[in-house]
Amino acid sequence: MILQLPLPNGDVAVYFRLPATIWADKVQLVGDFNGWNTQATPMRLGEHYWEAKLTLHAGERYCYAYLIDEVDWCTDSPPIERAFGAPPPPVTMLPVDIPQARNRAIAR
């Protein structure tokens, strides 16, 4: 789940959340915004979510995925269609299908 909050300076606070029920020692947020660096954006485990917060430029488009325990890649579900007449989100976030994740799932 992604939550976006516009900031007064024109940027957007973007909260990336995964359920706390994901059994992992660590989860990394990886994407365009950090040069696909698998160590740059660790997610913190709270009571209800694994969460990472980024400040991104409004009107931009970013691709991302999650790396769980440095082995398994996953993404959010595809974005839900906006209701007719609803304003567009300030930042477009696109989950990316990581080939390694697909190959691991097939191998299992």
CNS distance restraints for C-alpha pairs under 8 A (distance, minus, plus):
assign (resid   1 and name CA) (resid  16 and name CA) 6.14 0.50 0.50
assign (resid   1 and name CA) (resid  17 and name CA) 5.13 0.50 0.50
assign (resid   1 and name CA) (resid  18 and name CA) 6.43 0.50 0.50
assign (resid   1 and name CA) (resid  76 and name CA) 6.76 0.50 0.50
assign (resid   2 and name CA) (resid  14 and name CA) 6.83 0.50 0.50
assign (resid   2 and name CA) (resid  15 and name CA) 5.57 0.50 0.50
assign (resid   2 and name CA) (resid  16 and name CA) 4.77 0.50 0.50
assign (resid   2 and name CA) (resid  17 and name CA) 6.12 0.50 0.50
assign (resid   3 and name CA) (resid  14 and name CA) 5.76 0.50 0.50
assign (resid   3 and name CA) (resid  15 and name CA) 5.01 0.50 0.50
assign (resid   3 and name CA) (resid  16 and name CA) 6.71 0.50 0.50
assign (resid   4 and name CA) (resid  12 and name CA) 6.42 0.50 0.50
assign (resid   4 and name CA) (resid  13 and name CA) 5.74 0.50 0.50
assign (resid   4 and name CA) (resid  14 and name CA) 4.60 0.50 0.50
assign (resid   4 and name CA) (resid  15 and name CA) 6.39 0.50 0.50
assign (resid   4 and name CA) (resid  89 and name CA) 7.47 0.50 0.50
assign (resid   4 and name CA) (resid  90 and name CA) 7.43 0.50 0.50
assign (resid   4 and name CA) (resid  91 and name CA) 7.67 0.50 0.50
assign (resid   5 and name CA) (resid  12 and name CA) 5.60 0.50 0.50
assign (resid   5 and name CA) (resid  13 and name CA) 5.11 0.50 0.50
assign (resid   5 and name CA) (resid  14 and name CA) 6.51 0.50 0.50
assign (resid   6 and name CA) (resid  10 and name CA) 6.79 0.50 0.50
assign (resid   6 and name CA) (resid  11 and name CA) 6.25 0.50 0.50
assign (resid   6 and name CA) (resid  12 and name CA) 4.45 0.50 0.50
assign (resid   6 and name CA) (resid  13 and name CA) 6.27 0.50 0.50
assign (resid   6 and name CA) (resid  58 and name CA) 7.93 0.50 0.50
assign (resid   6 and name CA) (resid  90 and name CA) 7.14 0.50 0.50
assign (resid   7 and name CA) (resid  11 and name CA) 5.36 0.50 0.50
assign (resid   7 and name CA) (resid  12 and name CA) 5.36 0.50 0.50
assign (resid   7 and name CA) (resid  13 and name CA) 6.65 0.50 0.50
assign (resid  10 and name CA) (resid  57 and name CA) 7.20 0.50 0.50
assign (resid  10 and name CA) (resid  58 and name CA) 6.34 0.50 0.50
assign (resid  11 and name CA) (resid  55 and name CA) 6.54 0.50 0.50
assign (resid  11 and name CA) (resid  56 and name CA) 5.69 0.50 0.50
assign (resid  11 and name CA) (resid  57 and name CA) 4.64 0.50 0.50
assign (resid  11 and name CA) (resid  58 and name CA) 5.13 0.50 0.50
assign (resid  12 and name CA) (resid  55 and name CA) 5.56 0.50 0.50
assign (resid  12 and name CA) (resid  56 and name CA) 5.30 0.50 0.50
assign (resid  12 and name CA) (resid  57 and name CA) 6.10 0.50 0.50
assign (resid  12 and name CA) (resid  58 and name CA) 5.76 0.50 0.50
assign (resid  12 and name CA) (resid  90 and name CA) 6.99 0.50 0.50
assign (resid  12 and name CA) (resid  91 and name CA) 7.26 0.50 0.50
assign (resid  13 and name CA) (resid  53 and name CA) 6.78 0.50 0.50
assign (resid  13 and name CA) (resid  54 and name CA) 5.83 0.50 0.50
assign (resid  13 and name CA) (resid  55 and name CA) 4.60 0.50 0.50
assign (resid  13 and name CA) (resid  56 and name CA) 6.53 0.50 0.50
assign (resid  14 and name CA) (resid  53 and name CA) 5.59 0.50 0.50
assign (resid  14 and name CA) (resid  54 and name CA) 5.23 0.50 0.50
assign (resid  14 and name CA) (resid  55 and name CA) 6.10 0.50 0.50
assign (resid  14 and name CA) (resid  56 and name CA) 7.05 0.50 0.50
assign (resid  15 and name CA) (resid  51 and name CA) 6.74 0.50 0.50
assign (resid  15 and name CA) (resid  52 and name CA) 5.82 0.50 0.50
assign (resid  15 and name CA) (resid  53 and name CA) 4.50 0.50 0.50
assign (resid  15 and name CA) (resid  54 and name CA) 6.58 0.50 0.50
assign (resid  16 and name CA) (resid  51 and name CA) 5.51 0.50 0.50
assign (resid  16 and name CA) (resid  52 and name CA) 5.29 0.50 0.50
assign (resid  16 and name CA) (resid  53 and name CA) 6.30 0.50 0.50
assign (resid  17 and name CA) (resid  49 and name CA) 5.75 0.50 0.50
assign (resid  17 and name CA) (resid  50 and name CA) 5.53 0.50 0.50
assign (resid  17 and name CA) (resid  51 and name CA) 4.60 0.50 0.50
assign (resid  17 and name CA) (resid  52 and name CA) 6.86 0.50 0.50
assign (resid  18 and name CA) (resid  22 and name CA) 7.56 0.50 0.50
assign (resid  18 and name CA) (resid  49 and name CA) 5.42 0.50 0.50
assign (resid  18 and name CA) (resid  50 and name CA) 5.04 0.50 0.50
assign (resid  18 and name CA) (resid  51 and name CA) 6.62 0.50 0.50
assign (resid  19 and name CA) (resid  48 and name CA) 6.33 0.50 0.50
assign (resid  19 and name CA) (resid  49 and name CA) 4.68 0.50 0.50
assign (resid  19 and name CA) (resid  50 and name CA) 6.12 0.50 0.50
assign (resid  20 and name CA) (resid  45 and name CA) 6.60 0.50 0.50
assign (resid  20 and name CA) (resid  46 and name CA) 6.96 0.50 0.50
assign (resid  20 and name CA) (resid  47 and name CA) 6.77 0.50 0.50
assign (resid  20 and name CA) (resid  48 and name CA) 5.14 0.50 0.50
assign (resid  20 and name CA) (resid  49 and name CA) 4.35 0.50 0.50
assign (resid  20 and name CA) (resid  50 and name CA) 5.49 0.50 0.50
assign (resid  21 and name CA) (resid  48 and name CA) 8.00 0.50 0.50
assign (resid  21 and name CA) (resid  49 and name CA) 7.94 0.50 0.50
assign (resid  24 and name CA) (resid  68 and name CA) 6.56 0.50 0.50
assign (resid  24 and name CA) (resid  69 and name CA) 6.10 0.50 0.50
assign (resid  25 and name CA) (resid  69 and name CA) 6.07 0.50 0.50
assign (resid  26 and name CA) (resid  42 and name CA) 7.40 0.50 0.50
assign (resid  26 and name CA) (resid  43 and name CA) 7.26 0.50 0.50
assign (resid  26 and name CA) (resid  68 and name CA) 6.16 0.50 0.50
assign (resid  26 and name CA) (resid  69 and name CA) 5.21 0.50 0.50
assign (resid  26 and name CA) (resid  70 and name CA) 7.88 0.50 0.50
assign (resid  27 and name CA) (resid  42 and name CA) 6.11 0.50 0.50
assign (resid  27 and name CA) (resid  43 and name CA) 5.50 0.50 0.50
assign (resid  27 and name CA) (resid  44 and name CA) 7.80 0.50 0.50
assign (resid  27 and name CA) (resid  50 and name CA) 7.53 0.50 0.50
assign (resid  27 and name CA) (resid  66 and name CA) 6.74 0.50 0.50
assign (resid  27 and name CA) (resid  67 and name CA) 5.67 0.50 0.50
assign (resid  27 and name CA) (resid  68 and name CA) 4.55 0.50 0.50
assign (resid  27 and name CA) (resid  69 and name CA) 6.03 0.50 0.50
assign (resid  27 and name CA) (resid  70 and name CA) 7.74 0.50 0.50
assign (resid  28 and name CA) (resid  38 and name CA) 6.36 0.50 0.50
assign (resid  28 and name CA) (resid  39 and name CA) 6.63 0.50 0.50
assign (resid  28 and name CA) (resid  40 and name CA) 7.75 0.50 0.50
assign (resid  28 and name CA) (resid  41 and name CA) 5.74 0.50 0.50
assign (resid  28 and name CA) (resid  42 and name CA) 4.42 0.50 0.50
assign (resid  28 and name CA) (resid  43 and name CA) 5.57 0.50 0.50
assign (resid  28 and name CA) (resid  66 and name CA) 5.66 0.50 0.50
assign (resid  28 and name CA) (resid  67 and name CA) 5.04 0.50 0.50
assign (resid  28 and name CA) (resid  68 and name CA) 6.47 0.50 0.50
assign (resid  28 and name CA) (resid  70 and name CA) 7.92 0.50 0.50
assign (resid  29 and name CA) (resid  38 and name CA) 7.30 0.50 0.50
assign (resid  29 and name CA) (resid  40 and name CA) 7.90 0.50 0.50
assign (resid  29 and name CA) (resid  41 and name CA) 5.32 0.50 0.50
assign (resid  29 and name CA) (resid  42 and name CA) 6.10 0.50 0.50
assign (resid  29 and name CA) (resid  43 and name CA) 6.53 0.50 0.50
assign (resid  29 and name CA) (resid  52 and name CA) 7.32 0.50 0.50
assign (resid  29 and name CA) (resid  64 and name CA) 7.23 0.50 0.50
assign (resid  29 and name CA) (resid  65 and name CA) 6.27 0.50 0.50
assign (resid  29 and name CA) (resid  66 and name CA) 4.82 0.50 0.50
assign (resid  29 and name CA) (resid  67 and name CA) 6.52 0.50 0.50
assign (resid  30 and name CA) (resid  34 and name CA) 6.66 0.50 0.50
assign (resid  30 and name CA) (resid  35 and name CA) 7.83 0.50 0.50
assign (resid  30 and name CA) (resid  36 and name CA) 5.12 0.50 0.50
assign (resid  30 and name CA) (resid  37 and name CA) 6.15 0.50 0.50
assign (resid  30 and name CA) (resid  38 and name CA) 5.71 0.50 0.50
assign (resid  30 and name CA) (resid  40 and name CA) 7.65 0.50 0.50
assign (resid  30 and name CA) (resid  41 and name CA) 6.79 0.50 0.50
assign (resid  30 and name CA) (resid  64 and name CA) 5.57 0.50 0.50
assign (resid  30 and name CA) (resid  65 and name CA) 5.46 0.50 0.50
assign (resid  30 and name CA) (resid  66 and name CA) 5.88 0.50 0.50
assign (resid  30 and name CA) (resid  67 and name CA) 7.08 0.50 0.50
assign (resid  31 and name CA) (resid  35 and name CA) 6.25 0.50 0.50
assign (resid  31 and name CA) (resid  36 and name CA) 4.63 0.50 0.50
assign (resid  31 and name CA) (resid  37 and name CA) 7.44 0.50 0.50
assign (resid  31 and name CA) (resid  62 and name CA) 7.18 0.50 0.50
assign (resid  31 and name CA) (resid  63 and name CA) 5.54 0.50 0.50
assign (resid  31 and name CA) (resid  64 and name CA) 3.98 0.50 0.50
assign (resid  31 and name CA) (resid  65 and name CA) 6.28 0.50 0.50
assign (resid  32 and name CA) (resid  36 and name CA) 5.81 0.50 0.50
assign (resid  32 and name CA) (resid  62 and name CA) 5.80 0.50 0.50
assign (resid  32 and name CA) (resid  63 and name CA) 5.70 0.50 0.50
assign (resid  32 and name CA) (resid  64 and name CA) 6.57 0.50 0.50
assign (resid  33 and name CA) (resid  56 and name CA) 7.95 0.50 0.50
assign (resid  33 and name CA) (resid  62 and name CA) 6.82 0.50 0.50
assign (resid  34 and name CA) (resid  40 and name CA) 6.52 0.50 0.50
assign (resid  34 and name CA) (resid  41 and name CA) 7.48 0.50 0.50
assign (resid  37 and name CA) (resid  41 and name CA) 7.91 0.50 0.50
assign (resid  38 and name CA) (resid  67 and name CA) 7.26 0.50 0.50
assign (resid  38 and name CA) (resid  70 and name CA) 7.87 0.50 0.50
assign (resid  41 and name CA) (resid  52 and name CA) 7.26 0.50 0.50
assign (resid  42 and name CA) (resid  52 and name CA) 6.93 0.50 0.50
assign (resid  43 and name CA) (resid  50 and name CA) 5.72 0.50 0.50
assign (resid  43 and name CA) (resid  51 and name CA) 4.99 0.50 0.50
assign (resid  43 and name CA) (resid  52 and name CA) 4.74 0.50 0.50
assign (resid  44 and name CA) (resid  50 and name CA) 5.30 0.50 0.50
assign (resid  44 and name CA) (resid  51 and name CA) 5.25 0.50 0.50
assign (resid  44 and name CA) (resid  52 and name CA) 6.45 0.50 0.50
assign (resid  45 and name CA) (resid  49 and name CA) 6.01 0.50 0.50
assign (resid  45 and name CA) (resid  50 and name CA) 4.33 0.50 0.50
assign (resid  45 and name CA) (resid  51 and name CA) 6.46 0.50 0.50
assign (resid  46 and name CA) (resid  50 and name CA) 6.01 0.50 0.50
assign (resid  46 and name CA) (resid  51 and name CA) 7.35 0.50 0.50
assign (resid  56 and name CA) (resid  60 and name CA) 7.94 0.50 0.50
assign (resid  56 and name CA) (resid  91 and name CA) 7.70 0.50 0.50
assign (resid  57 and name CA) (resid  91 and name CA) 7.37 0.50 0.50
assign (resid  58 and name CA) (resid  90 and name CA) 5.22 0.50 0.50
assign (resid  58 and name CA) (resid  91 and name CA) 5.35 0.50 0.50
assign (resid  59 and name CA) (resid  90 and name CA) 5.60 0.50 0.50
assign (resid  59 and name CA) (resid  91 and name CA) 5.28 0.50 0.50
assign (resid  59 and name CA) (resid  92 and name CA) 7.30 0.50 0.50
assign (resid  60 and name CA) (resid  90 and name CA) 7.91 0.50 0.50
assign (resid  60 and name CA) (resid  91 and name CA) 5.48 0.50 0.50
assign (resid  60 and name CA) (resid  92 and name CA) 6.32 0.50 0.50
assign (resid  61 and name CA) (resid  91 and name CA) 6.12 0.50 0.50
assign (resid  61 and name CA) (resid  92 and name CA) 4.59 0.50 0.50
assign (resid  61 and name CA) (resid  93 and name CA) 6.00 0.50 0.50
assign (resid  61 and name CA) (resid  94 and name CA) 7.51 0.50 0.50
assign (resid  62 and name CA) (resid  91 and name CA) 7.80 0.50 0.50
assign (resid  62 and name CA) (resid  92 and name CA) 6.26 0.50 0.50
assign (resid  62 and name CA) (resid  93 and name CA) 5.09 0.50 0.50
assign (resid  62 and name CA) (resid  94 and name CA) 6.14 0.50 0.50
assign (resid  63 and name CA) (resid  93 and name CA) 5.91 0.50 0.50
assign (resid  63 and name CA) (resid  94 and name CA) 4.70 0.50 0.50
assign (resid  63 and name CA) (resid  95 and name CA) 5.80 0.50 0.50
assign (resid  63 and name CA) (resid  96 and name CA) 6.10 0.50 0.50
assign (resid  64 and name CA) (resid  75 and name CA) 7.76 0.50 0.50
assign (resid  64 and name CA) (resid  93 and name CA) 7.29 0.50 0.50
assign (resid  64 and name CA) (resid  94 and name CA) 6.38 0.50 0.50
assign (resid  64 and name CA) (resid  95 and name CA) 5.26 0.50 0.50
assign (resid  64 and name CA) (resid  96 and name CA) 5.77 0.50 0.50
assign (resid  65 and name CA) (resid  73 and name CA) 6.85 0.50 0.50
assign (resid  65 and name CA) (resid  74 and name CA) 6.05 0.50 0.50
assign (resid  65 and name CA) (resid  75 and name CA) 5.09 0.50 0.50
assign (resid  65 and name CA) (resid  76 and name CA) 7.78 0.50 0.50
assign (resid  65 and name CA) (resid  95 and name CA) 5.85 0.50 0.50
assign (resid  65 and name CA) (resid  96 and name CA) 5.81 0.50 0.50
assign (resid  65 and name CA) (resid  97 and name CA) 7.73 0.50 0.50
assign (resid  65 and name CA) (resid  98 and name CA) 7.62 0.50 0.50
assign (resid  66 and name CA) (resid  73 and name CA) 5.61 0.50 0.50
assign (resid  66 and name CA) (resid  74 and name CA) 5.26 0.50 0.50
assign (resid  66 and name CA) (resid  75 and name CA) 6.00 0.50 0.50
assign (resid  67 and name CA) (resid  71 and name CA) 6.68 0.50 0.50
assign (resid  67 and name CA) (resid  72 and name CA) 5.69 0.50 0.50
assign (resid  67 and name CA) (resid  73 and name CA) 4.60 0.50 0.50
assign (resid  67 and name CA) (resid  74 and name CA) 6.54 0.50 0.50
assign (resid  68 and name CA) (resid  72 and name CA) 5.08 0.50 0.50
assign (resid  68 and name CA) (resid  73 and name CA) 6.21 0.50 0.50
assign (resid  68 and name CA) (resid  74 and name CA) 7.66 0.50 0.50
assign (resid  72 and name CA) (resid 101 and name CA) 6.18 0.50 0.50
assign (resid  72 and name CA) (resid 104 and name CA) 7.81 0.50 0.50
assign (resid  73 and name CA) (resid  98 and name CA) 6.63 0.50 0.50
assign (resid  73 and name CA) (resid 100 and name CA) 7.20 0.50 0.50
assign (resid  73 and name CA) (resid 101 and name CA) 5.04 0.50 0.50
assign (resid  74 and name CA) (resid  97 and name CA) 7.75 0.50 0.50
assign (resid  74 and name CA) (resid  98 and name CA) 7.56 0.50 0.50
assign (resid  74 and name CA) (resid 101 and name CA) 6.73 0.50 0.50
assign (resid  75 and name CA) (resid  95 and name CA) 5.59 0.50 0.50
assign (resid  75 and name CA) (resid  96 and name CA) 6.64 0.50 0.50
assign (resid  75 and name CA) (resid  97 and name CA) 7.04 0.50 0.50
assign (resid  76 and name CA) (resid  95 and name CA) 6.21 0.50 0.50
assign (resid  77 and name CA) (resid  95 and name CA) 7.76 0.50 0.50
assign (resid  78 and name CA) (resid  95 and name CA) 6.99 0.50 0.50
assign (resid  79 and name CA) (resid  94 and name CA) 7.85 0.50 0.50
assign (resid  82 and name CA) (resid  86 and name CA) 6.19 0.50 0.50
assign (resid  82 and name CA) (resid  88 and name CA) 7.67 0.50 0.50
assign (resid  97 and name CA) (resid 101 and name CA) 7.62 0.50 0.50
assign (resid  97 and name CA) (resid 102 and name CA) 7.72 0.50 0.50
assign (resid  98 and name CA) (resid 102 and name CA) 6.72 0.50 0.50
assign (resid  99 and name CA) (resid 103 and name CA) 6.18 0.50 0.50
assign (resid 100 and name CA) (resid 104 and name CA) 6.12 0.50 0.50
assign (resid 101 and name CA) (resid 105 and name CA) 6.22 0.50 0.50
assign (resid 102 and name CA) (resid 106 and name CA) 6.33 0.50 0.50
assign (resid 103 and name CA) (resid 107 and name CA) 6.20 0.50 0.50
assign (resid 104 and name CA) (resid 108 and name CA) 6.36 0.50 0.50
